[in-house]
């Protein structure tokens, strides 16, 4: 006697659930009866008994579709469809109005028997998990796809939005791309097509870390574009030293696409590179990278002045960057040099300005560092006159008036270095003195030690040994110079002065810090200047007046060693007066200027990426590495500076092929010869 099986409510629920999930074979939709050897069924939609649809199935139909099947047709019906070309050619697409259920706006569609239909009509209830909206989407003509889309004809994007509520457009694009790749399983990977958003995002990820991208792709978590395809998008245009129309077109496309401003400044700076030759074989010819390449005019001048035609290796990269007032930045041209001279800078600067003018960009100012060639370049534009007398501005007939501004970050480092060399130690070259009071670096050292030894909580929390005991490398860091001359340092000096029996020895140093802290605060202020009567401009003028009084005092006493260097004083004037002139011109046309954006930090950021990110930890890349790294920098960094209000968009540049019909080139074979 068999033991009775006791079922509880959970067991019944499981059985009913499994029965509900059983898929029935639904056959193939047809227009008319054309073969009597097939089982013909007539369907109608519940809620609309006037609808009519014919389906056929194989005489050996299995009725139930296996659980592991990928479609809604059994194996026998599917084989019948493949063998019968006549029936396949007579199928009707699901997009036909006769096959459209009138209740497709409901989230679920139920199919039932139509009262009054022939006796062979079947009754079928199907619980659809998909939404049946947007039924007019185009359907494939295979049997399985026809039935699947008939029961769940829905736009793919709308389906993804319902499955993943709150997902943004980028995530939906990624999900749809994974679905399309799954549909092409078994086919060659070249049949896959990728959306621009996927290409741009994966290109940025691959450039930043090829190893991480390779591991993510090999993990099979996602279908991703191949590295070869990304390499082609990266190298879709030929780059190199000199003016390149493709680069300028790329820059113009980015500005117009995102409505960036076309007025701004030109940043010029140099970076040392490794002396090396790279030979690239392309189109049957050999192209050498790493040689001196400053253009034909520069080569002719060198041949005439040096009376030689010898070929030399480049030791520096001269980089020019356009920086708009709204923060738009683009490194549009570079040159391989061995230390650009004043004549070379003169020709390359104006050549770049006119090239930008042809593409719709206006240059109002040029930002330089304090190199001797840059200072000579400024003097060459004023024919022996004092540049300060004309506000460091050159009038131009074919372009906008051009103002020269020394980079504020370099000026502050120069001021700090002058104080560093001020004192009585053997290595000191001067003793800065104001009204008989000295400004020496020993004051900063003693103040720093007092703060660490006396106060449980330091008065200046940012101060470290790197600020006080500088090496050649530390001298190049902007924040180390600004943090020993800002408001926090002024407050520390004032507290230290109170602790001394004779605090008057710090009067000159405190007076200097009062003016340098004002300049740092104003030139790092992200708020725009919209009125020429702004207090910040008045404070800058007041600080400049104090430095000029200090200069006049030293000249009257005939003690040049009591002053900062002449170059530092000239650079300080250029920064303050030049910035004021730019503000005057912009305000006169109803615009504004952000002081925090008028500097050379954008080009310095490119150099930092070249040294630390693009080629590993390589502080001295080659010319070929710099060329490839510059393209990677454009594609990965934001096209807008972080210091601008427009940075909220945070868009990096798209590959040039997205906006211009450029072919995708395969990676070329490169051989490097070291000299």
C-alpha positions in Angstrom: 0.0 0.0 0.0 1.5 3.3 -1.1 2.0 6.1 1.4 -0.3 9.1 0.7 1.5 12.3 -0.1 0.5 15.2 2.0 0.5 18.6 0.3 0.4 21.9 2.1 -0.5 25.3 0.6 3.2 26.1 -0.3 3.4 22.9 -2.4 0.2 23.8 -4.2 1.5 27.3 -4.8 4.8 26.0 -6.3 2.9 23.6 -8.7 0.6 26.4 -9.8 3.6 28.7 -10.3 5.4 26.1 -12.4 2.3 25.5 -14.5 2.0 29.3 -15.0 5.5 29.5 -16.3 5.0 26.7 -18.9 5.3 28.2 -22.4 3.0 26.9 -25.1 4.1 26.6 -28.7 2.4 29.4 -30.6 3.2 28.4 -34.2 3.6 30.9 -37.1 1.3 33.9 -38.0 0.0 33.8 -41.6 -2.2 35.8 -43.9 -4.3 33.0 -45.4 -4.7 29.3 -45.5 -2.3 27.9 -48.2 -1.5 24.4 -47.0 -4.0 21.9 -45.8 -1.3 19.6 -44.3 -0.7 22.1 -41.5 -2.8 22.6 -38.4 -4.5 26.0 -38.8 -5.8 27.9 -35.8 -7.8 31.1 -35.7 -7.1 33.5 -32.8 -8.7 36.6 -31.4 -7.8 39.0 -28.7 -9.7 39.1 -25.5 -11.6 42.4 -25.3 -11.8 42.7 -29.0 -13.7 39.8 -30.5 -13.7 41.3 -33.9 -9.9 40.9 -34.3 -8.7 38.0 -36.4 -5.4 36.2 -36.7 -4.4 32.9 -38.4 -1.6 30.7 -37.1 -0.2 27.4 -38.3 1.7 24.7 -36.6 3.3 21.3 -37.5 1.2 18.1 -37.2 3.8 16.8 -34.9 3.8 19.9 -32.7 5.0 19.3 -29.2 2.6 21.8 -27.8 4.9 22.8 -25.0 8.2 24.6 -25.4 11.1 23.3 -23.4 12.2 25.4 -20.5 15.7 25.9 -22.0 14.3 27.2 -25.3 15.1 30.7 -26.4 11.9 31.3 -28.3 8.1 30.6 -28.2 8.1 27.8 -30.9 8.8 24.1 -30.4 11.5 22.3 -32.3 9.1 20.6 -34.7 7.3 23.7 -35.7 10.6 25.5 -36.1 11.9 22.8 -38.4 8.7 22.9 -40.4 9.2 26.7 -41.0 12.8 26.2 -42.1 11.8 23.5 -44.6 8.9 25.3 -46.1 10.1 28.3 -48.1 6.6 28.9 -49.5 5.2 29.4 -46.0 8.2 31.5 -45.0 7.7 33.8 -47.9 4.0 34.2 -47.2 4.4 35.2 -43.5 3.1 38.6 -42.5 5.2 41.0 -40.4 4.0 41.7 -37.0 3.9 45.4 -37.7 0.9 44.8 -39.9 -2.3 46.4 -38.4 -4.2 43.1 -38.5 -1.7 41.6 -36.1 -1.8 44.6 -33.7 -3.8 43.9 -30.5 -6.1 46.8 -29.7 -5.3 46.5 -26.1 -1.6 47.0 -26.5 -1.7 50.0 -24.2 -2.3 47.7 -21.2 0.8 46.4 -19.3 -0.4 42.8 -19.9 -2.2 41.2 -22.9 -4.5 38.2 -22.5 -5.4 36.1 -25.6 -8.6 34.1 -25.4 -11.1 32.3 -27.7 -13.3 34.4 -29.9 -17.0 33.5 -29.5 -18.6 32.7 -32.8 -15.4 31.5 -34.5 -14.9 28.1 -36.3 -14.8 25.0 -34.2 -11.1 24.5 -34.8 -10.3 27.8 -33.1 -8.1 27.3 -30.0 -8.4 28.9 -26.6 -5.1 30.2 -25.1 -4.5 32.3 -22.0 -0.9 33.7 -21.8 0.4 35.7 -18.9 2.9 38.2 -20.4 5.7 39.6 -18.3 6.5 42.3 -20.8 4.7 45.6 -21.3 2.7 45.8 -24.6 3.0 49.5 -25.2 4.5 51.0 -28.4 3.3 48.1 -30.6 4.3 49.8 -33.8 8.0 49.0 -33.5 9.5 47.1 -36.5 9.5 43.3 -36.0 11.6 40.6 -37.6 9.9 38.0 -39.8 11.2 34.8 -38.2 8.5 32.6 -36.5 10.0 32.9 -33.0 10.6 36.6 -33.2 7.1 37.2 -34.7 5.3 35.5 -31.8 7.6 37.0 -29.1 7.1 40.5 -30.4 3.4 39.9 -31.0 2.9 39.1 -27.4 5.4 41.7 -26.1 5.8 44.2 -28.8 7.4 47.1 -27.0 10.1 49.6 -27.7 13.4 48.5 -26.3 14.2 51.8 -24.7 10.9 52.0 -23.0 11.2 48.4 -21.8 14.6 49.2 -20.3 13.2 52.2 -18.6 10.5 50.1 -17.0 12.9 47.4 -15.9 15.4 49.9 -14.5 13.5 53.0 -13.3 15.7 56.0 -12.7 18.4 54.8 -15.0 20.0 57.6 -17.1 20.4 57.6 -20.8 24.0 56.4 -20.7 23.1 53.4 -18.6 20.2 52.5 -20.9 22.5 52.8 -23.9 25.0 50.4 -22.2 22.2 47.9 -21.4 20.8 48.0 -24.9 24.3 47.4 -26.3 24.7 44.3 -24.1 21.3 43.0 -25.4 22.4 43.5 -29.0 25.7 41.7 -28.4 23.8 38.7 -26.8 21.6 38.5 -29.9 24.8 38.3 -32.0 26.3 35.5 -30.0 28.1 33.1 -32.3 28.8 35.7 -34.9 32.0 37.5 -35.6 32.8 40.3 -33.2 33.2 42.7 -36.1 29.4 42.5 -36.6 28.9 44.4 -33.3 28.0 48.1 -33.5 28.7 50.5 -30.7 27.0 53.7 -29.7 29.1 56.9 -29.6 28.5 57.2 -25.8 30.0 53.7 -25.3 33.0 54.4 -27.5 33.8 57.7 -25.8 33.4 56.3 -22.3 35.4 53.2 -23.0 38.1 55.1 -24.8 38.6 57.4 -21.8 38.8 54.3 -19.5 41.2 52.5 -21.8 43.5 55.5 -22.2 43.7 56.0 -18.4 44.5 52.3 -17.7 44.9 49.8 -20.6 45.5 47.0 -18.1 42.4 47.7 -16.1 40.3 47.9 -19.3 41.8 44.6 -20.5 41.0 42.8 -17.2 37.4 44.2 -17.3 36.9 43.0 -20.9 38.4 39.5 -20.2 36.2 39.1 -17.1 33.2 38.6 -19.3 31.1 40.8 -17.1 30.3 43.1 -20.0 30.7 43.1 -23.8 33.1 45.9 -24.5 34.8 47.3 -27.7 38.2 45.8 -28.5 41.4 47.6 -27.8 42.2 47.7 -31.5 38.9 49.5 -32.3 39.6 52.1 -29.5 43.1 52.5 -30.9 41.7 53.4 -34.3 39.4 56.0 -32.8 42.3 57.5 -30.9 44.5 57.8 -34.0 41.7 58.9 -36.4 43.8 62.0 -37.3 47.5 62.6 -37.9 49.1 64.8 -35.2 52.5 66.3 -35.0 54.5 69.5 -34.4 53.1 72.7 -36.1 49.8 74.1 -37.1 47.4 71.2 -37.9 44.0 71.9 -39.6 42.6 68.7 -38.2 43.4 69.8 -34.7 41.9 73.2 -35.2 38.8 71.7 -36.7 38.5 69.4 -33.7 38.8 72.4 -31.4 36.2 74.3 -33.4 33.8 71.3 -33.3 34.1 71.0 -29.5 33.5 74.7 -28.9 30.4 74.9 -31.2 29.0 71.6 -30.0 28.8 72.7 -26.4 28.4 76.5 -27.0 31.7 77.4 -25.4 33.0 81.0 -25.9 35.5 81.8 -28.6 37.3 84.7 -26.8 40.1 84.1 -24.5 43.9 84.0 -24.1 46.9 82.1 -25.4 49.1 80.2 -22.9 52.7 79.6 -23.9 55.1 77.4 -21.9 58.0 75.0 -22.4 58.7 71.5 -21.0 62.0 69.6 -21.2 62.0 66.2 -22.9 64.4 63.4 -23.5 66.6 63.5 -26.5 65.4 60.7 -28.7 64.5 59.8 -32.3 61.4 57.8 -33.2 61.1 56.5 -36.7 57.5 55.8 -37.9 56.9 53.9 -41.2 53.8 55.2 -42.8 52.5 54.9 -46.4 55.9 53.6 -47.6 57.8 56.6 -46.2 59.8 57.2 -43.0 58.8 60.0 -40.6 61.3 60.9 -37.8 60.1 62.4 -34.6 62.4 64.0 -32.0 64.4 66.3 -34.2 64.3 70.1 -33.9 61.1 71.3 -35.6 60.1 74.9 -35.3 59.0 75.5 -38.8 60.7 76.7 -42.0 61.1 80.3 -40.9 63.0 79.2 -37.7 65.2 76.9 -39.7 66.1 79.6 -42.1 67.0 82.0 -39.3 69.1 79.4 -37.6 71.0 78.7 -40.8 71.7 82.4 -41.4 72.7 83.3 -37.8 74.7 80.2 -37.0 76.0 79.5 -40.5 75.3 75.8 -40.3 72.7 73.3 -41.5 73.3 70.6 -38.9 70.3 68.7 -37.7 69.9 68.7 -33.9 67.7 66.8 -31.5 64.9 68.6 -29.6 65.4 69.1 -25.9 62.1 70.9 -25.2 58.4 71.0 -26.2 56.9 74.4 -26.8 53.2 74.1 -26.0 50.5 76.6 -26.9 47.0 76.3 -25.4 43.9 78.3 -26.0 42.0 79.2 -22.8 38.6 80.8 -23.1 37.0 83.1 -20.6 34.4 80.5 -19.8 37.1 77.9 -19.1 37.2 76.1 -22.4 40.8 74.9 -23.0 42.4 73.1 -25.9 46.1 72.4 -26.6 46.0 73.1 -30.4 49.7 73.2 -31.4 53.1 72.3 -30.1 56.7 72.5 -31.4 59.9 70.5 -30.8 62.6 73.0 -29.8 65.9 73.3 -28.0 64.8 76.3 -26.0 62.8 78.7 -28.0 64.4 82.1 -28.6 62.6 85.5 -28.8 62.4 85.6 -32.6 61.0 82.0 -32.7 58.5 82.9 -30.1 57.5 86.0 -32.0 56.7 84.2 -35.2 55.0 81.2 -33.6 52.9 83.3 -31.4 51.5 85.5 -34.2 51.2 82.5 -36.5 49.0 80.8 -33.9 46.9 83.9 -33.2 46.1 84.3 -36.9 45.3 80.6 -37.3 42.9 80.8 -34.4 41.4 83.9 -36.0 40.7 82.0 -39.2 38.7 79.4 -37.2 36.7 82.0 -35.3 38.7 82.3 -32.0 39.8 85.7 -30.7 42.9 86.1 -28.5 42.8 89.0 -26.1 45.9 88.2 -24.0 49.0 86.1 -23.9 50.1 84.5 -20.6 53.8 83.6 -20.1 56.1 82.6 -17.4 59.2 84.6 -16.4 61.8 83.0 -18.7 64.3 85.4 -20.3 63.0 84.7 -23.8 59.5 85.5 -22.8 60.5 88.8 -21.2 62.5 89.7 -24.4 59.3 88.8 -26.4 57.3 91.4 -24.5 60.0 94.1 -24.9 60.2 93.4 -28.7 56.6 94.6 -29.1 57.1 98.0 -27.6 60.2 99.3 -29.4 62.2 100.5 -26.4 59.2 102.0 -24.5 58.3 101.0 -21.0 55.5 98.3 -21.5 53.9 99.6 -18.3 53.2 103.0 -19.9 50.8 101.3 -22.4 49.5 98.8 -20.0 51.4 95.9 -21.6 49.0 96.1 -24.5 49.8 96.0 -28.2 47.2 97.5 -30.6 46.5 95.4 -33.7 44.6 96.2 -36.9 44.0 92.6 -38.1 43.4 91.1 -34.6 42.2 92.2 -31.2 44.4 94.4 -29.0 46.9 92.0 -27.3 47.9 92.2 -23.7 50.8 90.4 -22.1 50.3 89.0 -18.7 52.9 87.2 -16.6 51.5 84.1 -15.1 50.5 84.8 -11.5 51.7 81.4 -10.2 55.3 82.0 -11.5 55.3 85.6 -10.1 54.4 84.3 -6.6 57.2 81.7 -6.8 59.6 84.4 -7.9 58.7 86.5 -4.9 59.1 83.5 -2.6 62.5 82.7 -4.1 63.7 86.3 -3.6 62.9 86.0 0.1 64.6 82.6 0.2 67.8 84.1 -1.1 67.6 87.0 1.3 69.7 86.8 4.4 73.2 86.7 5.8 74.1 83.2 5.0 76.8 82.5 2.4 74.3 81.2 -0.2 72.2 84.4 0.0 72.5 86.9 -2.7 70.6 89.9 -1.2 69.1 91.3 2.0 65.7 92.7 1.3 65.1 95.8 3.4 62.1 98.0 3.8 62.3 101.2 5.9 65.5 99.8 7.6 63.7 96.5 8.5 64.9 93.3 6.9 62.9 90.7 5.1 64.8 87.4 5.4 63.9 83.7 5.2 65.1 83.2 8.7 61.9 84.9 9.9 59.9 82.1 8.2 62.1 79.4 9.7 61.9 80.7 13.2 58.2 81.3 13.0 57.6 77.8 11.8 59.7 76.3 14.6 57.9 78.5 17.2 54.5 77.3 15.9 55.5 73.6 16.2 57.2 73.9 19.6 54.8 76.2 21.4 51.3 75.7 20.3 49.5 72.3 21.0 47.2 73.2 18.1 49.2 74.8 15.3 48.2 78.2 14.2 49.0 77.4 10.6 47.8 73.9 9.9 49.1 73.7 6.3 52.7 74.5 7.0 55.2 71.5 6.7 58.9 71.0 6.3 58.4 71.0 2.5 57.3 74.7 2.7 60.3 75.8 4.6 63.2 73.5 3.6 63.0 73.6 -0.2 64.7 71.5 -2.8 64.9 72.3 -6.5 61.8 70.1 -7.1 59.8 71.6 -4.3 60.5 75.1 -5.6 58.4 74.3 -8.7 55.2 73.6 -6.8 52.7 76.5 -6.8 50.9 75.7 -3.6 54.1 75.6 -1.5 54.9 79.2 -2.6 51.3 80.5 -2.1 50.9 79.0 1.4 53.9 80.8 2.8 52.6 84.2 1.5 48.9 83.9 2.2 46.5 85.0 4.9 47.3 82.0 7.2 51.0 82.9 7.1 50.2 86.5 7.9 48.1 85.4 10.9 51.0 83.2 12.1 53.5 86.0 11.9 51.3 88.3 13.8 50.9 85.7 16.6 54.6 85.1 16.6 55.4 88.8 16.8 53.3 89.1 20.0 55.5 86.4 21.6 58.8 88.3 21.0 60.3 90.9 23.3 61.1 93.1 20.3 58.5 92.2 17.6 59.4 95.2 15.4 62.0 93.1 13.6 59.1 91.4 11.8 57.4 94.6 10.7 58.8 94.5 7.1 58.0 90.8 6.7 54.4 91.3 8.0 54.0 94.3 5.7 55.0 92.2 2.8 52.7 89.4 3.8 49.7 91.8 4.0 50.1 92.7 0.3 51.0 89.3 -1.0 48.1 87.7 0.8 45.7 90.3 -0.8 47.1 89.4 -4.3 46.8 85.7 -3.7 43.2 86.1 -2.4 42.2 88.2 -5.4 43.9 86.2 -8.1 42.5 82.9 -6.8 39.0 84.3 -6.4 36.5 82.4 -8.6 33.9 85.2 -8.5 33.8 87.2 -11.7 34.6 90.9 -11.9 31.7 92.6 -13.6 32.4 96.3 -12.7 35.6 98.2 -13.1 35.0 99.8 -9.7 35.4 96.4 -8.0 37.3 96.5 -4.7 39.6 93.7 -5.8 41.1 95.8 -8.6 41.6 98.7 -6.1 43.3 96.3 -3.7 45.6 95.0 -6.4 46.6 98.6 -7.4 47.3 99.4 -3.7 49.6 96.3 -3.4 51.4 97.3 -6.6 51.9 100.8 -5.3 53.5 99.5 -2.1 56.0 97.4 -4.2 56.8 100.5 -6.3 57.4 102.6 -3.2 59.8 99.9 -2.0 61.6 99.9 -5.3 61.9 103.7 -5.3 63.3 103.6 -1.7 66.0 101.1 -2.8 66.9 103.2 -5.8 67.2 106.4 -3.8 69.4 104.6 -1.3 71.4 103.1 -4.2 71.1 99.7 -2.6 69.9 97.3 -5.4 70.6 94.3 -3.1 67.9 95.5 -0.7 65.2 95.0 -3.4 63.8 92.0 -5.2 65.3 91.3 -8.6 64.4 93.5 -11.5 62.7 90.6 -13.3 60.4 89.9 -10.4 59.4 93.6 -10.2 58.7 93.7 -13.9 56.7 90.5 -13.8 54.6 91.8 -10.9 53.7 94.9 -12.8 52.8 92.9 -15.9 50.5 90.6 -13.9 48.6 93.4 -12.1 48.4 96.0 -14.9 47.9 93.5 -17.7 45.0 91.8 -15.8 43.4 95.2 -15.1 43.6 96.1 -18.8 41.9 92.8 -19.8 39.1 93.5 -17.3 38.6 97.0 -18.7 38.2 95.7 -22.2 35.8 92.9 -21.2 33.7 95.0 -19.0 33.4 97.7 -21.7 31.6 95.1 -23.9 29.3 94.0 -21.2 31.2 90.8 -20.2 33.1 89.7 -17.1 36.4 88.2 -16.1 37.3 85.5 -13.6 40.7 86.2 -12.0 41.2 82.6 -11.1 41.1 81.6 -14.8 43.7 84.1 -16.0 46.9 82.0 -15.5 49.0 79.2 -17.1 47.7 76.4 -14.8 46.0 74.7 -17.8 49.3 74.2 -19.7 51.1 73.2 -16.5 48.4 70.6 -15.9 49.1 69.1 -19.4 52.8 68.9 -18.5 52.0 67.2 -15.2 49.9 64.6 -17.0 52.7 64.0 -19.5 55.2 63.4 -16.7 53.0 61.3 -14.3 50.0 59.7 -16.1 50.5 59.1 -19.8 53.8 57.2 -19.7 54.1 55.8 -16.2 56.3 57.7 -13.8 58.4 59.3 -16.4 59.4 62.9 -15.7 61.2 63.2 -19.0 59.2 61.7 -21.9 60.4 61.7 -25.5 58.9 63.7 -28.3 57.0 60.7 -29.7 55.6 59.9 -26.3 54.5 63.5 -25.9 52.7 63.4 -29.2 50.7 60.3 -28.3 50.1 61.6 -24.7 48.7 64.9 -25.9 46.0 63.2 -27.9 45.2 61.1 -24.8 45.0 64.2 -22.7 42.5 65.8 -25.0 40.3 62.8 -25.0 40.3 62.2 -21.2 40.5 65.5 -19.4 37.5 67.8 -19.2 37.4 70.4 -22.0 36.6 73.0 -19.3 38.8 74.1 -16.5 37.8 73.2 -13.0 38.1 76.9 -12.0 35.2 78.0 -14.2 31.5 77.9 -13.6 31.0 75.8 -16.8 32.9 72.9 -15.2 29.7 71.4 -14.0 29.3 70.0 -17.5 32.6 68.0 -17.2 32.7 67.0 -20.8 35.9 65.6 -22.4 36.5 66.0 -26.1 34.9 63.5 -28.4 37.1 61.7 -31.1 37.4 63.8 -34.2 35.7 61.1 -36.3 32.4 61.7 -34.4 32.0 65.1 -36.0 34.1 64.9 -39.2 34.2 62.1 -41.8 37.7 60.8 -41.0 38.7 57.2 -41.7 39.8 55.0 -38.8 43.5 54.2 -39.2 45.1 51.1 -37.8 48.1 51.5 -35.4 51.3 52.0 -37.2 54.5 50.1 -36.5 57.0 52.3 -34.7 60.7 51.7 -34.2 62.6 53.8 -31.6 66.3 54.6 -31.9 68.0 56.1 -28.9 70.9 58.6 -29.5 
